[in-house]
Amino acid sequence: MNAIPRQEPFDLNDPALRARAVAAARGDAPFDMLITGGRLLDAVTGLIREADIGLVGALIASVHAPASRTDAVEIVDATGAILTPGLIDTHMHLESSMVTPAEYMNAVLPRGVTTVVWDPHEFGNVHGLDGVRWAIEAARVLPLRMILLAPSCVPSAPGLELAGADFDASIIVEMLRSPAVGGVAEVMNMRGVIDGDPRMSTIVNAGLASGKLVCGHARGLQGADLNAFMAAGVTSDHELTSGSDLAAKLAAGLTIELRGSHDHLLQEFVEVLNGLGHLPPTVTLCTDDVFPDELYESGGLDDVIRRLVRYGMKPEWALRAATFNAAQRLKRSDLGLIAAGRRADIVLLENLTEFHARLVISGGRIVARNGSMDAAVQPLDNTPLVNSVKLPPLTENDFRIPAKGERARVATIDRPRFTQWGEAETEIRDGFVVPPAGSAMIAVVHRHGKADSTPRVGFLTGWGEWRGAFCSTVSHDSHNLTVFGANVRDMALAANAVIAAGGGMAVTKDGAIEAILPLPLSGLVTDAPLRDTALAFSDIRKAMDKIVDWKPPYRVFKACFGATLACNAGPHQTDRGIADVATGKVLDSPVLAIL
């Protein structure tokens, strides 16, 4: 990878810096910064004590008795504040927030999140290695510490779908050579790992050989399959499905990246952890995916902490998971603890209820005050991300399934999220299959210019009665153009609106566009401010409520974005047809027989 190497964590070992810090700690030289009057939350013991903190450059030189030192170039008054290490988000996809890295930083760094572990597999799936290179360069210039991971599954299910790129082990090895890359990102092709598929085995082994992290996606795995997945070298999981699943994976020895994007499970998780009577050192926190309106209104990892505490977790536990435990997972002994010799990532919190950050220090520098960044960041050239939707306009007939005869037996994809195969009989009218009663249509169109772009159409059941259509180029993880709908007119209208916008989302009803969110960068993000993006995305949500009735926790708007995730168990519609990872087969058409 042609990226400027990161100096961290070795920058703290500069002899001159250490010598200055030692002299300041002894009292023979002043601190660069002295934080006084605050109360320190010890991330190891969970105890709170009064302490002042002296900084030299990016280094914590001293944690000492209050008011025992006054010699410093700059003094920060922390009276009334609780001091914690900077928060560490152990797994996230920035692209899910639909804004640029700089705009994402503006949202989370003032809230106390100083480090994120970013899997840029969305950019990788669209742009290949160039997308990852762009992400590395974008992260390099920001005061928010972004540890990038090498996307392991581009595409997530080879042979069942096509993305904009194909990362084999040689590309993974190249990415891992970069100091900016901290390991192998979530290994989603679970079946490939468990079955010893050569492609996935060499990718995991490349991560092991690098000495860096090998992160997991162990949704639904248990027993022999979970053991095989872990024996291959995968060490973490964020795809928890229940409290019992959390307990089993803790017992198995996985590092847990407890994610906030599935709120309906958090209370159950808290009950399991509280039942243990202690917080295991293998529990960390992550956001995974945060939509722009959620990010704007509630924040990132700070919001996860707030909700966990609201559901009954001790604040000290939540903060330890988000700091010390996370740093241990990342093998970053410079992070996660306020102690002499560690990195000066420090957050001044108003209290342990709302977790509002009064001041944020990253690398010994004040970067944010009272919820706002201290300085603007020079924007990066976004040109490499444009023109990613390589599709001509589509017609209504593109969303119909041609067939001869009078009736047909068709395959259906039953239930959102935890999908299963189904069958239905339906009529053939005017040479096209009529969608079965009670079904909605889904179409996936290859949009990366690597293969034919004929829409592959399927039928969904258990998705409620649709009264319009929804189109999105945000469609995990290959991010092909995906359209849901009740009729071909609205589906074609929504698809063409998104194609004309260069990517994004559109909702249509009765032949009119109800809402549209252009995402012209990779078909995933926009360079618009977060506030504008959040409002536009909120309009999409409201429009969706008009065309389909949701039934939480599984039939929800978010399910639309994962409906094509072919690496997960069960049938999923892809740009190649209806795919099933368990059998490795793809149905080009849902028509099983003409009756």
Summary of the structure (lengths in Angstrom):
residues: 595
radius of gyration: 25.0
end to end distance: 56.0
largest distance: 92.6
contacts: 2226
relative contact order: 0.13
helix: 30%
strand: 29%
